[in-house]
Amino acid sequence: MAPLNASDIYFGTYATFQTKDKRSGAALAGPDNAVGDRGSIEWRLDEHKHRQAWLVNPYGQAIGFLDQNMSHTLAVLQAKDWEITYILSFTAYSEALGENAYWGQVAIMAYSPKHAESFRSFASSFAREAARGLRPDPSLSARSAEEIARDPLNWKPSSKVKIPDNEVSSVILKDHRSVHDKVLDLGRSKNIGCYIISWAFILGVGACILWFLHCMGIF
């Protein structure tokens, strides 16, 4: 069997996204956009009537858009009937950017229908690593792509990508999945018992801290 060409079955890269304005961008700091979340792409027309790729989170909310170069790349892949998904990597705030102050990066993944099941499993494994703040590299060599197509469950990240230095001063809002995010995950999965226990643990820790501060005479 001839070896697979990675570009024939898979595309992966980190991509920077921007938000429409501060009001809509503020949602990036909220609970519906956690690092490691997987979302989809939808298409809208920009001010020049060009198709632009927008990121839609798991709850159906459009959170930001990609630039025209990345939008064009994804449009070509969509025309090939490839499946496209994204995984949230980090979110940031830069006051110097004005209305586009909220921004971030996602790992973009696209794959051919023939190997979709394998790469969906890979994307799930990748998302778990991203949730830990590890930023694995979404680009794959021909060998890695072939191994994942054959056995996605044995994939292990071999390299990591640093958060890029922006030209303007930025504050990183989220770069990993927090304890609060994980508690919300339990509630959304309808695992009510674990959800209640998790909240009880958090409240218990908070109560201990307050008791300690009281004993120290702080209040």
Summary of the structure (lengths in Angstrom):
residues: 219
radius of gyration: 19.9
end to end distance: 73.4
largest distance: 74.4
contacts: 632
relative contact order: 0.17
helix: 43%
strand: 25%
